């Protein structure tokens, strides 16, 4: 019933006449996104009757009818990260470097950027710095036809970082990568505890240039590791550089969270549950914990950032393609 009251106010009319796009954006953020067809009808009625104050009662009737006959999409209130974020936790490439040093960070960044650029047939030299890497991540997301295709392409990008040597046997799955296959067979299977700790520490050492400073600790007792793991580890990222630079929850979910979970679980044989916090910009990698179906549903319904480049357009595009 929000429409029935706000559209009668002179303030709403002045906003509409001054900046229609802003009016519609704010209205959608408060009430939920209508389908394009019903929104077009509402706009048509509003244009007709906005100058005729005596006709507002009739307008209200039309709005109520459309509200009842047209299903509303889920309400999406934009996310605004907390204003009291710790400035010292923000990654500064001029000041900060990973535990192995700045040279290793630069090598990892160049290799990852090359893999991203290859996946979208771009020249990595055209995308300098970390900003260029994020532009490539957005391009990977924008060129995907569906969420599954984006996740699959991002997972292939992670696989391409590892050599296909020693080559997997003919009986291996078609998408197997040599080094990853043999790690899964020779380490993750017979030595699950060792493999989990190895991957947790390796991620901690090599990923800080990408995600920001992190700390490693045992998995809390309230979190239950997935068999055969009896204990796990948590990689805590206080302020994720990738998430903050992306300014897009969909890019975070589809190019990082979901493909990385699949990569660790399917390609390396160690389950990992990734839990981003879109208000604090923090993130938690729970090694040894398998992502659930509820996690998948929650990831699909994640709210949109108010600073998102596409203003929610990418989310709507993927919904139409599913």
C-alpha positions in Angstrom: 0.0 0.0 0.0 3.1 2.2 -0.1 2.2 3.4 -3.6 -1.3 4.6 -2.5 0.2 7.2 -0.1 3.5 8.3 -1.5 2.2 9.1 -5.0 -0.3 11.5 -3.6 2.3 13.7 -1.9 3.5 16.9 -3.5 7.1 15.9 -2.7 6.8 12.7 -4.7 5.4 14.6 -7.6 8.2 17.1 -7.5 10.8 14.3 -7.4 9.1 12.6 -10.4 9.0 15.8 -12.5 12.6 16.7 -11.6 14.3 13.3 -11.9 12.0 10.4 -12.9 14.8 7.8 -12.9 15.8 8.6 -9.3 12.1 8.4 -8.2 11.7 5.0 -9.7 15.0 3.7 -8.3 14.1 4.8 -4.8 10.6 3.5 -5.1 11.9 0.1 -6.2 14.4 -0.1 -3.4 11.7 0.5 -0.8 8.9 -1.6 -2.2 10.5 -4.3 -4.3 11.1 -4.7 -8.1 8.0 -5.1 -10.2 8.1 -6.9 -13.5 8.9 -4.7 -16.4 5.4 -5.0 -17.8 3.6 -3.8 -14.7 6.2 -1.1 -14.1 5.5 0.3 -17.6 1.8 0.3 -16.9 2.3 2.1 -13.6 4.4 4.7 -15.3 1.8 5.2 -18.0 -1.0 5.8 -15.5 1.2 8.1 -13.5 2.1 10.2 -16.5 -1.6 10.6 -17.4 -2.9 11.5 -13.9 0.1 13.3 -12.3 -1.3 16.7 -13.3 -4.9 15.9 -12.4 -5.1 15.9 -8.6 -8.8 15.0 -8.7 -8.0 11.7 -10.5 -5.7 10.3 -7.8 -8.5 8.1 -6.3 -8.8 6.4 -9.7 -5.0 6.0 -9.9 -5.0 4.3 -6.5 -7.5 1.7 -7.7 -5.3 0.9 -10.8 -2.2 0.6 -8.6 -4.0 -1.8 -6.1 -5.3 -3.9 -9.0 -1.8 -4.2 -10.5 -0.3 -5.0 -7.1 -2.7 -7.9 -6.6 -2.5 -9.4 -10.1 1.2 -9.0 -10.7 3.7 -11.0 -8.5 6.4 -8.9 -6.9 10.0 -9.9 -7.1 11.8 -10.4 -3.8 12.5 -7.1 -2.1 16.2 -6.1 -2.5 17.4 -3.4 -0.1 20.9 -2.2 -1.2 23.8 -3.0 1.0 25.8 -0.1 2.4 29.0 -1.3 4.1 29.5 -0.1 7.7 30.9 3.4 8.0 33.2 2.5 10.9 35.4 0.0 8.9 39.0 -0.3 10.2 41.1 1.8 7.9 44.2 -0.1 8.9 42.7 -3.3 7.6 42.4 -2.0 4.1 45.1 -3.4 1.8 47.6 -0.8 0.6 49.9 -2.2 -2.1 52.5 0.5 -1.3 52.6 -0.5 2.3 51.4 -4.1 2.5 52.7 -7.4 1.1 52.0 -11.1 1.8 54.2 -13.2 4.1 56.3 -14.3 1.1 57.1 -10.8 0.0 56.0 -8.3 -2.7 57.8 -10.1 -5.5 55.7 -13.3 -5.0 52.6 -11.1 -4.7 53.4 -9.5 -8.1 54.0 -12.9 -9.7 50.7 -14.3 -8.4 48.8 -11.3 -9.5 50.3 -11.4 -13.0 49.6 -15.2 -13.3 46.0 -14.7 -12.1 45.4 -11.7 -14.4 46.7 -13.7 -17.4 44.3 -16.5 -16.6 41.4 -14.1 -16.3 42.3 -12.3 -19.5 42.6 -15.6 -21.4 39.2 -16.7 -20.3 37.6 -13.6 -22.0 40.1 -13.5 -24.9 41.7 -10.2 -23.8 45.2 -8.9 -23.7 46.3 -8.7 -20.0 48.7 -5.9 -20.7 45.6 -3.7 -21.5 44.5 -4.1 -17.9 47.2 -2.7 -15.7 47.3 -3.0 -11.9 44.8 -4.5 -9.5 42.1 -2.2 -11.0 42.7 -3.9 -14.3 42.3 -7.3 -12.7 38.9 -6.2 -11.3 37.8 -5.0 -14.7 38.6 -8.4 -16.1 36.6 -10.0 -13.2 33.6 -7.8 -14.1 34.1 -8.8 -17.8 34.0 -12.5 -16.9 30.8 -11.9 -15.1 29.2 -9.7 -17.8 30.0 -12.2 -20.6 28.4 -15.2 -18.8 24.9 -16.1 -20.1 23.9 -17.8 -16.8 25.1 -18.0 -13.2 26.3 -21.6 -13.9 28.3 -20.5 -16.9 30.0 -17.8 -14.9 30.8 -20.2 -12.1 32.1 -22.8 -14.5 34.3 -20.2 -16.3 35.7 -18.9 -13.0 36.5 -22.5 -11.9 38.3 -23.2 -15.1 40.3 -20.0 -14.5 41.4 -21.4 -11.1 42.3 -24.8 -12.8 44.4 -23.0 -15.4 46.7 -21.8 -12.6 48.1 -25.3 -12.2 50.1 -27.4 -14.6 48.6 -30.4 -16.3 51.6 -32.5 -15.2 52.0 -35.3 -14.4 49.2 -36.0 -16.8 46.1 -37.7 -15.4 45.3 -41.3 -16.4 42.8 -42.0 -19.2 40.2 -43.0 -16.5 40.2 -39.6 -14.9 37.3 -37.2 -15.5 37.6 -35.2 -18.7 38.1 -31.9 -16.9 40.9 -33.2 -14.7 44.1 -31.2 -14.4 47.3 -33.3 -13.8 48.7 -31.7 -10.6 45.2 -31.3 -9.1 44.2 -34.8 -9.9 47.2 -36.4 -8.3 47.0 -34.2 -5.2 43.4 -35.3 -4.7 44.4 -39.0 -5.2 47.7 -39.1 -3.4 47.2 -36.6 -0.6 43.5 -35.5 0.0 42.2 -39.1 -0.1 44.7 -40.9 2.2 45.8 -37.9 4.3 42.8 -35.6 4.7 44.0 -33.8 7.8 47.4 -33.0 6.4 45.9 -31.9 3.0 43.4 -29.6 4.8 46.2 -27.9 6.8 48.4 -27.7 3.7 45.8 -25.9 1.6 44.7 -23.6 4.5 48.3 -22.5 5.1 49.1 -22.2 1.3 46.0 -20.0 0.8 47.0 -17.9 3.7 50.5 -17.4 2.3 49.6 -16.7 -1.3 46.3 -15.0 -1.4 46.7 -11.9 0.7 47.5 -9.7 -2.3 44.1 -10.7 -3.7 41.9 -10.6 -0.6 43.8 -8.6 2.0 45.4 -9.5 5.3 44.2 -12.7 6.8 44.7 -14.8 9.9 44.5 -18.6 10.4 43.0 -20.3 13.3 41.4 -23.7 14.3 37.8 -24.3 13.3 35.5 -23.4 16.2 33.9 -26.2 18.1 30.4 -25.1 17.1 31.2 -25.7 13.4 31.1 -29.4 12.4 33.6 -30.5 9.8 32.5 -32.8 7.0 33.7 -36.4 7.1 36.4 -37.7 6.9 37.8 -34.5 8.5 37.7 -34.5 12.3 39.0 -30.9 12.6 39.2 -27.9 10.4 40.7 -24.4 10.0 39.4 -20.9 9.5 41.0 -18.3 7.3 39.6 -15.0 8.5 39.9 -11.9 6.2 39.1 -8.8 8.0 38.5 -6.5 5.0 38.4 -8.3 1.6 40.2 -6.4 -1.1 38.4 -8.3 -3.9 34.9 -7.7 -2.5 35.6 -4.0 -1.7 37.0 -3.4 -5.2 34.2 -5.3 -7.0 31.5 -3.3 -5.1 29.1 -6.0 -6.4 27.7 -8.9 -4.4 26.9 -10.9 -7.6 30.6 -10.7 -8.8 31.7 -11.8 -5.3 29.3 -14.8 -5.3 29.6 -15.9 -9.0 33.3 -15.3 -9.6 34.7 -16.1 -6.1 32.5 -17.8 -3.5 30.8 -20.5 -5.6 33.7 -21.4 -8.0 36.3 -21.4 -5.2 34.1 -23.8 -3.1 33.7 -26.1 -6.1 37.4 -25.9 -7.0 38.6 -26.9 -3.5 35.9 -29.6 -3.0 35.9 -31.2 -6.5 39.4 -30.5 -7.9 41.5 -30.7 -4.7 39.4 -33.0 -2.5 39.1 -30.6 0.5 35.7 -29.0 1.2 35.6 -25.3 1.9 32.7 -23.1 2.9 33.1 -19.4 2.1 31.1 -16.9 4.2 31.4 -13.3 3.1 30.0 -10.4 5.2 28.8 -7.7 2.9 28.4 -5.1 5.6 31.8 -5.4 7.2 33.5 -6.5 3.9 35.1 -9.4 5.8 35.1 -13.0 4.7 35.7 -16.4 6.3 37.1 -19.6 4.6 36.0 -22.6 6.7 38.3 -25.5 5.6 36.8 -28.9 6.2 33.2 -27.7 6.1 31.1 -28.4 3.0 28.8 -25.8 1.6 25.1 -26.6 2.0 22.1 -26.2 -0.2 21.0 -23.4 2.1 24.2 -21.6 1.4 23.5 -21.8 -2.3 20.0 -20.4 -1.8 21.3 -17.6 0.4 24.0 -16.8 -2.1 21.4 -16.5 -4.9 19.3 -14.1 -2.8 22.2 -11.9 -1.6 21.4 -8.2 -1.6 22.9 -5.7 -4.0 25.5 -3.1 -3.1 24.4 0.5 -3.3 27.7 1.2 -5.1 27.3 -1.6 -7.6 28.5 -0.7 -11.1 25.4 -2.1 -12.8 22.9 -0.9 -10.1 21.5 -4.5 -9.9 21.4 -4.9 -13.7 23.6 -7.9 -13.7 21.4 -9.7 -11.2 18.3 -9.0 -13.3 20.1 -10.1 -16.5 21.0 -13.5 -15.0 17.5 -14.0 -13.6 16.1 -13.6 -17.1 18.6 -16.0 -18.6 18.0 -18.8 -16.1 
